[in-house]
Amino acid sequence: METPLPGCLFSFFFFFFVGALWASERREAVATVFTLQNKCSYTVWPGTLSGNGAAVLGGGGFELSPNAAVSLTAPPGWSGRFWARTACVFPPSGVSGSCTTGDCGGAIRCSFGGTPPVTLAEFTLAGGGNGAAKDFYDVSLVDGYNVGMGVRPAPASSGCKYAGCVADLNGRCPAELRVAGMTGETVACRSACEAFGGPEYCCTGAHGSPGTCGPTRYSQLFKAACPTAYSYAYDDATSTFTCSAASEYLITFCPAADD
């Protein structure tokens, strides 16, 4: 699922001023807005995790009611992930709570990733000294599935395409992968790696390369339901997307087919 200006020194104040102004405008031009909207019929608690010391977006996590939306601005070069936590209960202090899926240690503001199974939206934005000239993004089911997610870049140009999983995988999850809630309903669908731990499912050991780790019947089930989402670790060809012109990404929880 990543260009400020070179650090040149100018001899004259005029050029320094113009260069600084241009740098500021350039940074603004490549800043990216992530809008998270909740189309689920229930409240979710989005979790955010930033990589490589990048800015923490949304404080790491927050509550998002049905039909509500929140916009977060990321600097050039930001990398990280978003996910939805479900059926959370948090005390007024915001710590020592719990979520049925996607929990991050009981805190409303996550400092590490969500506990699988969880659907992920992953990004590496262009710029920021990371050497990437384009954005890279994906929706991943490698850690399993808990809610549908869709990622729609705006504007949809320069190869900026939709990625996501609209299908309800909880409803079609094999019995051996199901995670049941308190009333017995399926609340999440585990990956085969989490469920069985074998190297052929986790792409480890003798299966630790693209040439030796291929799709399994479980990842194929995920892929058939969600063709633009990662179904296993080396599912790159049809699941990693690049974009050179997006200024905004709309991330929808429980998207409809046209979201």
Backbone hydrogen bonds, N-H to C=O, Kabsch-Sander energy under -0.5 kcal/mol:
donor,donor_aa,acceptor,acceptor_aa,energy
8,C,6,P,-1.8
16,F,12,F,-2.0
17,F,13,F,-3.2
18,V,14,F,-2.6
19,G,15,F,-2.7
20,A,16,F,-2.7
21,L,17,F,-2.5
22,W,18,V,-2.7
23,A,19,G,-2.5
24,S,20,A,-2.4
25,E,21,L,-2.4
26,R,22,W,-2.6
27,R,23,A,-2.5
28,E,24,S,-2.1
29,A,25,E,-2.1
30,V,26,R,-1.6
31,A,27,R,-0.8
31,A,28,E,-0.6
32,T,74,A,-2.2
33,V,247,S,-2.1
34,F,32,T,-0.6
34,F,72,L,-3.5
35,T,33,V,-0.6
35,T,249,Y,-2.8
36,L,34,F,-0.6
36,L,70,V,-3.1
37,Q,35,T,-0.6
37,Q,251,I,-2.6
38,N,68,A,-2.6
39,K,37,Q,-0.7
39,K,253,F,-2.2
44,V,64,L,-2.3
45,W,85,R,-2.3
47,G,83,W,-2.7
48,T,60,G,-2.1
49,L,81,R,-2.1
51,G,79,S,-2.7
54,A,51,G,-1.8
57,L,55,A,-0.5
60,G,57,L,-1.8
61,G,58,G,-1.4
62,F,46,P,-1.5
64,L,44,V,-2.7
67,N,38,N,-3.1
68,A,65,S,-2.0
70,V,36,L,-2.3
72,L,34,F,-3.1
74,A,32,T,-3.5
74,A,72,L,-0.5
77,G,126,A,-2.0
78,W,75,P,-1.7
80,G,123,F,-2.3
81,R,49,L,-2.4
82,F,121,A,-2.2
83,W,47,G,-1.8
85,R,45,W,-1.0
86,T,101,T,-1.5
87,A,43,T,-0.5
89,V,98,S,-2.8
94,G,91,P,-2.1
97,G,106,G,-3.1
98,S,89,V,-1.9
100,T,86,T,-1.7
100,T,87,A,-0.5
101,T,86,T,-1.1
102,G,115,T,-1.0
107,A,104,C,-0.9
108,I,94,G,-2.2
110,C,60,G,-1.1
110,C,108,I,-0.7
115,T,103,D,-2.5
118,V,143,D,-1.6
120,L,140,S,-2.1
121,A,82,F,-2.3
122,E,138,D,-2.7
123,F,80,G,-2.7
124,T,136,F,-2.5
125,L,78,W,-3.2
126,A,2,E,-1.0
127,G,132,A,-2.1
130,N,127,G,-1.2
132,A,2,E,-0.5
135,D,243,C,-3.2
136,F,124,T,-2.8
137,Y,241,F,-2.3
138,D,122,E,-1.9
140,S,120,L,-2.8
141,L,230,Y,-1.9
144,G,141,L,-2.0
145,Y,189,C,-2.4
146,N,147,V,-0.5
149,M,165,C,-1.1
150,G,252,T,-1.9
151,V,163,A,-3.5
152,R,250,L,-2.5
154,A,248,E,-2.5
157,S,155,P,-2.0
160,C,157,S,-1.5
161,K,159,G,-0.9
163,A,151,V,-2.2
165,C,149,M,-3.4
169,L,167,A,-1.2
171,G,168,D,-0.5
172,R,168,D,-0.6
173,C,170,N,-0.7
177,L,174,P,-2.1
178,R,174,P,-0.8
178,R,175,A,-0.8
179,V,188,A,-2.3
181,G,185,E,-3.3
184,G,181,G,-1.6
187,V,179,V,-2.9
187,V,185,E,-0.6
188,A,179,V,-1.1
189,C,145,Y,-3.0
190,R,177,L,-3.1
195,A,191,S,-2.4
196,F,192,A,-2.9
197,G,192,A,-0.8
197,G,193,C,-1.6
201,Y,198,G,-1.3
202,C,198,G,-2.2
203,C,199,P,-1.5
204,T,199,P,-1.2
207,H,204,T,-2.4
208,G,205,G,-1.7
212,T,209,S,-1.2
213,C,209,S,-1.6
214,G,212,T,-0.6
220,Q,216,T,-2.6
221,L,217,R,-1.2
222,F,218,Y,-1.8
223,K,219,S,-2.6
224,A,220,Q,-2.5
225,A,221,L,-1.6
226,C,222,F,-2.4
228,T,164,G,-0.5
229,A,226,C,-1.8
230,Y,139,V,-2.8
235,D,232,Y,-1.9
236,D,234,Y,-1.2
239,S,236,D,-1.3
240,T,236,D,-2.0
241,F,137,Y,-2.7
241,F,239,S,-0.5
243,C,135,D,-1.7
244,S,158,S,-0.9
247,S,154,A,-2.3
248,E,154,A,-1.6
249,Y,33,V,-2.6
250,L,152,R,-2.7
251,I,35,T,-3.0
251,I,249,Y,-0.7
252,T,150,G,-2.5
252,T,250,L,-0.6
253,F,37,Q,-2.6
254,C,148,G,-2.9
259,D,256,A,-1.8
